[in-house]
Amino acid sequence: MYIKKIIVKFASFFTALFLSAMCFANVNAHAKGEIILHAWCWLFNTISENMKEISDAGYSAIQVSPIQECKINKNCEKCKKNGQEYCSCFKDNWYFTYQPTNFKIGNKYLGTRDEFVKMCQKAKEYDIKIIVDIVANHVSDDLNAVSDEIKNIPNAFHNNPEITDFGKRDQLTQFNLLKLTDLNTGNSAIQDTIKKYMNDCLSCGAWGFRYDAAKHIELPKEIDGDFGSDFWPNIIENAEKNGAKFQYGEVLQDGFANEPLSKFYEYAQFMNVTATKYGEKIRSIIKNRDIHHHNVMNYECNEPILDPDRLVTWVESHDNYANDPNLSDSSAWMTDDEIKVGWAIVAGRAKGTPLFFSRPVGGGGQGDNRFPEQTKIGDKGSDLFKSPEIVAVNKFRKAMDGQDEFLRSQGNKILMIERGNKGMIIVNLSNDQNIKTPTRLFDGVYVDSVSGNEFLVEKESLSGKTTGQISVLTKKAD
């Protein structure tokens, strides 16, 4: 049995390498160079009203929360007293956008189909792309709320119990996730319903898709059983055929570090995937105050099997932020300054497609402060997305597009991300520091766009003084 397992592993490994040669080079090539703002639970109209600010802050794409018809919470006494027909408090309600009741555009939390169209039109004026969060794995836990359109499809659901063992692929992909009703994604009628919805999103002006719970939808080949399906090749191909330029899935980097091949790579044959372990690593090095470049460099994707440009990278995602703050991967403890440091690292590097998560106003930091309710679902989030340091990093990334990277350290508190011969980001977790380092930058004076400080490059050596945690250096005009 042991020999058989080894043979299966190596066969899968070399199959994946062969498929990667065919698939990785072409899929989602248009994602390169993008910077995504995740406007978490912002109304379509709110996004439209802030489109210029988003553009000025250096973002080239916006990810919206799920725009499908969804379950609505009408049981909040506080909101009833305020005359609201449904609850817009963040806590325990953001989750309802991930409980679809139909595959139609528009819901109470985000806005109507017409408002979505107008938002896409506004985005186009600013050359910003719209990414729609697709919930295709499941519908609401309340079947009474689910539309007859879905329920009347023969064999629409898997009709299995809740997942109890996340290590078993049949449970992971065929059972109910947290009581949410699992769709029979191998059913061609369900696939056609999802494709029709996605095509409508594209016709309204969407540019790409994020697939929620992608890891819970089976792959074409499932060696642990006969429950594989053609869902992913059909859905991805249809989206590309109808104009989608970027697609990525919520697929966690679990387990792969100790295996030559994991499902992570198999999903990556169809779409970009999420750098969850890399994000966790960034948060860890910030918490431990140790940003030596050796700790930062590895994207945890076993290059060259998977090019890091196939990753969506972040400091935190909405799940890291909103889920139980006692979980090991929680990011709710991070302050604004710590997020800035993480963003300088993630977005300053050459690879990946970075996503900046917009927290609710006043959220995060010490204790459980995820939902201070200073803003409601639909409101604009924190202004952190347009803080001077974040904007400087965003503009640096755009200016350095196509440049390679070289990472250096000065001790374990100062990290330098050098991009080609053109610029550098310095992250400093200590007090203001004098910097003296070898460099590949061209000779000349370099200005920190955050502090205004000047640094001198002469004979392959850079010198200057940091003020604050983030310095973004580009060459001063002659």
C-alpha positions, -999 to +999 in steps of 0.1 A: +000+000+000+028+024+008+045+018-026+011+024-043+007+057-025+042+068-036+034+059-072+001+079-071+019+109-056+046+110-082+021+104-110+000+133-097+031+155-093+044+150-129+008+153-143+006+187-125+039+198-140+027+189-175-006+207-169+012+237-155+032+241-187-001+242-207-022+263-183-002+286-161+014+306-190-019+319-203-046+319-176-055+353-163-025+370-178-043+403-177-040+404-138-004+415-139+002+450-125-032+454-108-038+467-073-072+457-058-092+475-031-116+452-014-145+476-007-160+452+019-198+457+022-198+492+006-229+500-013-226+503-051-236+540-048-209+545-020-183+530-043-194+553-071-193+584-049-157+575-039-144+564-073-121+594-077-106+589-043-100+553-050-083+561-083-062+589-068-051+564-041-035+542-068-059+513-071-067+498-105-094+474-094-122+471-068-136+439-054-172+442-043-189+419-018-213+393-032-240+410-053-264+381-055-299+381-039-293+369-004-308+362+030-318+393+049-318+397+087-350+414+098-347+405+135-326+434+149-347+453+175-323+483+174-327+487+136-364+482+139-366+511+163-347+532+138-374+524+112-352+501+091-368+471+075-336+450+078-305+450+100-275+468+087-253+463+118-220+448+108-217+421+134-233+388+124-248+405+093-220+408+068-222+370+066-256+372+050-241+384+018-225+350+016-259+333+019-273+337-016-310+329-023-308+332-061-284+339-089-297+374-097-279+408-093-289+430-064-296+428-027-307+449+002-272+453+016-254+466-015-279+479-040-299+472-072-288+458-106-292+493-120-269+508-093-244+481-101-244+490-138-239+527-129-210+518-106-193+498-134-198+528-158-183+551-132-154+528-127-147+527-164-144+565-164-115+561-141-100+530-158-109+509-127-119+473-130-147+456-110-142+422-095-174+404-083-173+379-054-192+348-066-208+324-041-213+292-061-206+265-036-238+269-016-270+288-009-285+300+024-290+277+054-327+287+052-342+269+023-375+288+028-356+319+017-341+303-014-359+310-047-380+284-064-359+290-094-331+271-076-352+247-056-371+235-087-340+223-104-339+185-101-310+173-079-300+209-071-284+200-037-261+173-025-284+167+005-256+157+028-250+166+065-226+192+077-188+188+073-173+172+103-138+163+089-122+190+068-094+165+059-117+144+038-123+156+002-157+140-001-169+159+030-151+191+021-167+192-014-200+174-010-212+182+025-227+214+039-203+241+050-215+254+084-251+244+077-251+263+044-270+242+018-244+227-005-252+231-042-248+201-065-221+218-086-217+188-108-253+193-120-252+209-155-285+228-148-268+244-117-238+252-138-259+268-165-277+289-138-243+301-125-230+308-159-260+328-169-256+350-137-219+355-143-225+365-180-250+391-167-223+404-144-199+407-173-226+424-195-231+450-167-194+458-167-176+434-144-140+426-153-133+395-132-144+372-104-134+360-070-148+325-062-158+322-025-152+288-009-136+275-041-118+248-022-152+234-013-161+228-050-148+195-064-121+192-091-125+172-123-103+144-109-108+134-072-085+105-066-102+099-032-135+090-048-158+093-079-173+127-070-152+148-094-170+171-119-165+194-148-176+225-128-143+244-129-133+239-166-169+248-176-173+279-154-138+293-160-139+287-198-174+303-200-163+334-180-132+339-202-152+334-234-176+361-222-149+387-213-136+379-178-100+390-176-092+379-141-104+351-120-092+338-086-104+314-060-104+312-022-081+282-020-060+280+011-023+272+011-028+244+036-007+213+036+014+219+005+046+227+023+051+191+033+039+176+000+052+176-036+017+184-048-015+196-031-050+205-043-038+241-041-018+235-073-046+216-089-070+245-084-043+268-097-045+251-131-078+269-135-075+302-117-053+324-096-053+314-059-050+331-025-017+334-007-032+327+027+000+313+043+021+341+030-003+366+045-001+347+078+037+349+076+036+386+070+014+391+101+037+369+121+069+387+113+052+420+121+039+407+155+074+393+163+091+424+151+115+405+129+115+415+092+148+400+081+146+395+044+151+357+047+118+356+066+099+376+040+111+362+007+094+328+003+058+331-011+051+296+001+042+283-033+071+260-041+085+279-071+088+270-100+058+247-097+037+278-093+047+313-103+040+338-075+023+360-100-005+335-099-012+345-062-035+371-048-015+385-019-027+405+011-019+416+047-054+404+057-086+392+041-122+398+053-121+362+068-089+369+087-105+401+101-141+391+107-138+355+120-131+345+156-103+367+169-090+338+189-081+318+158-044+316+149-049+333+115-069+362+129-057+397+119-081+417+141-053+425+165-034+446+139-033+483+142-034+507+113+004+512+115+009+475+114-013+471+083+007+499+066+040+480+073+025+448+059+012+465+029+046+481+021+060+445+020+032+428+001+026+456-025+062+467-027+074+433-040+074+424-077+052+394-077+015+386-069-016+407-072-020+426-039-054+432-024-061+458+003-089+450+026-111+480+037-120+475+074-151+492+090-144+526+105-127+523+138-122+485+136-093+464+147-064+469+171-063+458+207-090+434+220-121+423+201-128+456+182-138+441+149-172+457+147-174+490+166-205+499+146-193+534+139-204+527+103-231+503+090-231+478+062-232+498+030-211+527+043-176+536+032-149+518+053-119+533+071-098+559+053-067+538+058-069+527+021-059+563+011-034+571+039-002+588+026+020+557+032-005+534+014-008+557-015+029+561-018+034+523-019+006+520-045+021+546-068+056+531-063+042+497-074+028+511-106+060+530-114+081+498-108+059+475-129+081+451-148+112+457-126+127+428-108+133+428-070+162+424-046+156+421-009+181+432+018+181+437+055+199+459+080+197+438+112+163+423+117+143+455+121+149+471+087+139+456+054+148+470+020+129+461-012+149+472-042+131+473-076+155+471-105+177+501-107+148+526-102+136+526-066+134+512-031+110+507-002+125+507+033+105+493+062+118+502+096+104+486+128+128+505+151+134+542+158+145+565+130+177+550+116+207+560+095+208+537+065+240+526+048+236+497+024+249+483-009+225+489-037+219+483-074+202+517-079+217+542-103+238+570-088+218+601-078+196+616-052+164+597-042+135+613-024+112+596+001+077+604-011+064+599+025+087+621+045+104+641+019+139+630+031+166+627+006+189+596+002+222+596-018+233+567-041+270+569-050+292+540-062+267+513-055+260+525-019+229+542-005+229+564+025+203+585+043+180+586+073+145+571+078+118+591+094+089+568+103+083+532+095+079+534+057+102+552+032+094+550-005+124+561-026+124+572-063+151+592-081+149+629-079+143+646-113+175+662-127 
